[in-house]
Amino acid sequence: MTTVEAKLEAAREDLADRDGVLVAFSGGVDSSVVAALAHDALGENAVACTARSETLPEAELEDARRVAEEIGIRHEIVAFSELESDAFVANDDDRCYHCRTMRLGEMLETAREFDIETVCDGTNADDPGAGHRPGLQAVDELEVHSPLLAHDISKGEVRAIAEQYGLSVADKPSMACLSSRIPTGLEVTEERLTRVERAEALLRQWGFDQFRVRDHDGLARIEVAPDELERALQVEFVETVRDELEGHGFDHVTLDLHGYRTGSVSPAADGEDESATDEPLVDDVFAAKSQTDD
């Protein structure tokens, strides 16, 4: 038995010893592996639950539905709004703590409705060492069980297990919530979240795989993976994305020549999957639409 197989078996036995579990389920690779393990161990006594809010792109909700069906696990969707929290809207360094507290609170309430004592999430063994993760504080405070972390399963091992289960998300890029596109200190509003979601939907339609559209109070800064940068510089794409994003409420549209970098609008890491990086200098940004001098 390999090390990964041993960890997998230990995590499965861990879940099998419980009367039932509810998995906080985003449809990403981490929570999908936990959902697959739970369904494998507990069958109908395992439930995947997705919290729907303004920060979750509709495309991600559809992915969650699809992957839950793929796994065969019961899937519940609950709705709430982070925008009801002034602390979340303020978008300070602890935004992810406030978000995760609310989101997991919905999971715990749903679990109680189903008489389920254990709520699990997809925190893996690499997450605690990946920079400032205020969301993990909420996991600890609410006593949510993290089987991947508990059994020392790393991100790479998670993907290997996902492949073993035949999950379509085994190679899916990480995806933090839409609020991670808004610089720390700039209020999170429904208007900003909506235009970011629409902008990223356009990039997805163009076939980009790893990207973000950062909203600098009306200036869109597009980040794409370095190996996709050449395609983003094509005139046809530049003209299309400029016109479309202006139509969605952005005043200016830029392409960041650094390429995609996690956490590039926050001094601290995003609670989901972003790591701390510095803001780019203005000279590093390529303007798809030049600002006209007065």
N, C-alpha and C positions, 0 to 999 in steps of 0.2 A: 504494500500500500504506500503510495507516495505521500509526501507531506500535505499536499493540497487535498488529496482524498481523505486523509485522516482528519483534517480540519473540517472538511465538508461533512463527514460522518458525525463528528462531535457536535457540530451546529445543528444537524438534523435531529440527533438524539435530544439535544437541549430543548428544541421546540416540541418534539414528540412527548416529552414529559409534562407538558402543560395541557390544561383542559381545552384551551383554545387561544388563538392569537389574532389580533387585528394589526395588519401591516400598514404603516403610513406609506402610501404607494404613489410615487410620482410617474412611474413608467420608465425611469432611468435604469441604468444597469444595476446599481446597488440595490435599490428597493425591489427591482424585479427578481433578483437572485434570492432575496429574503422571502419574497412572495412564493417563489417556486419551491424553496426549501420548506416553507410553512405548509403549502398545499401537499407536498410530498409526505410530510410528517403527520399532518392532521386531517387532510382531506377536507370535508365540508365544515370542519371546525376552524378553518382558517379563512379570514376575510381580508381582502385588500381594500383600502379606503383612500380615496383621492379627495383632497380639499380643493374645491374650485373657488377662485377669487380673481380679482382684477390683475394680479401679478402672474397668473398662470396663462401662458399663451393657449389659444384654442387648439392649435396643432398639437401641443403637448398633452392636452386632455384627451384628444382623439387617439394619440399614441398609447396613453395609459389604458384606455378602453380596449384597444386592439391587443396589447400585450397581456392584459388580464385574461382576455378570452383565449389567447395563445397558451397561457399557463393552465387555464381551466379553473381558476380560483374565483370565488364569489367576489363581485366588485361593487362597492358602494361609493357614491359620490355625495359629499356634503358641501354646502355653500356657506361662505362667510366673507367678510371684507376686512382686510388689514387697514383700509383707509378710515375705518371707524376709530382707530387708535391714533391719538395725537403724537404719541412717542414714535410710532412707526412712520407717520407722515413727515415728521421732523427730519428723518433720514440722517441720524448721527451715526457714530461708530458702532452703536449697538442695535442698529436697525434689524439685523438678522436675529438677534435675541428676541426682540419683540415679535417679529414675524413667526419664528419657530414656536414661541410660547403660545401664540394664538392658534397656530395650525395644529400643534400637538394637543392643545386643549380640545379642539374639535374631535380629534381622534379618540381621546380619552372619554369624551362624552358619548360618542358613537359606540365605543366598546362597552360602556355601561349599559346602553340600550340593548345590546346583544348578549348581556351577561358574560362578557369576556373580560378577564382580569389583566391580560398581558397585551400591551401595545408595543410593537417593534418598529424600529426604523432602520435605514440603510447605512448608518455610519460605519465606515470600514476602518481597518487598523492604521491606514495612512493618514486619516483625517486629523487626529489630534496634533500631529506634528506638522501640519500644513499651514502654519501661520495663525493669525488671530481669527478664531472661529467662535464668535459669541453665541451662535446657534447651539453649540454643544453644551453650553451652560444650561440652556432650557431643557435639553435632553436629560441631563443629570438631575436638575431640580424636579422634573416631572416623573422621574424614575421610569423612563422609557427604556426598554431592553434593546440593545444593539448586538445581535448575534454575530455579525461579521467582526465587530470590534472585540467582543468577548472571546472569540476563538482565533484572534490574531490573523484574520483573513485580509490581505492587502488588496489594493485596487487591481493589480495585475492578476491576482488569484481570483478575484471576483469575476473578471472577464473570462478567465479560463473555465470557471464553474458555469458561467452563462453559456459558453459554447458547449459544454458538456450537456446542459439541459436543452440545447438547441434553441436558445432564445434569440430572437431577431435583433435584440438591442445589445448583443455582446460587444459590438464595436461602436455603439452610439456615443458621440461626443458628449461631454458633460454639458449640462444646461442649468444655469442658475435662473432664479425668477427674474421677471422683467425689471424689478426695482433695482437690480444690480447694474442696470444701464444708466442710472441717474447718479451724478456725482454726489458724494457725501456733502451734506449741508444744504442741498437743493431739494425742496419739498417734493415728495412723491405725490403726484396727482393722477387722476384718472386720464386726463388729457395727455400727459406725458407717457403714461403706460400704453395708451391706445396707439399713439403714433409710432412708438417704438415697435410694438407688436406688428403693425401694418408694414413698417419698414423692413423688419426682419422676414416677414412673410414674402416680400418681394425678392429678397436675396435668396431665400429658399427656392423660390420659383426659378431663379436663374441657375440653380444647381450648386450653389455654394454649400460647403459642408460644415466648416468651422468658422463662425463669424459672430460679431456683435455690432449693434448700432447704438452708440452712446449718445444720450440726449443732453447736450450742454446748453440748456435753457433756450432751445430753438435752433441750435447748431447741431446737425447730425454728424457724428464722427464714426465712419464705417471702419471696422477692423475685419480683415479676412486672414485666414491662415497664410503663411508665407508662400506655400506652394500654389496658392490660388490668386496671388497678387497680380500676376501678369494678366489674368482674365479680367480682373477688376479694373485694369487700366485701359481696357478696350473702349474705344470711343462710343460704340453702340450702348454698352452698359453704362458708361458715365452719363450719357445724355438721358437714358431712360431713368436711371435711379435719381438723377437730379430733378427731373420733372415730376416723377411720382412722389418723391419725398416732400417736395415743395407743396404738392397737392394735399399732403397729409398734415401740413402745418409747420414744417421746418422752414426756417428763414434761409439757412445756408447748409450746404451739403459738402462734406469733406471726406477724403480717404486717408487713413493713417498709414504712412509708409513703414511704420514699425510692424504692422500686421497685427493679428489677433494676439492679445495678452490678457490673461485673467486678472480681474480686479483693477483695471487701469483707470477707473474713476474714483477709487476709494483708497484712502491712506491705510486702511486695514482690510483684511481679507473678507470676502463675502462668505456668509455662513454656509452656503451650499458647496460651491466648488471653485470659488475664485481665490487666487493668492495675491498677496500684496505686491504692487508694483507702483512706480512713480507715474505721475501724469506726464504726457509727452509735451515737449516744447512746441510752441506755435510753429516754429520753423520746420518741425518734423511732419507737419500735416499738409497733404496735397489737397488743394481746393478744387473740387469738381465744378464749383461755381465761384468765381472770383468776386470778392467784395469790391464794389465800385467806389472810388474815392470821390469825396464831395468837391 
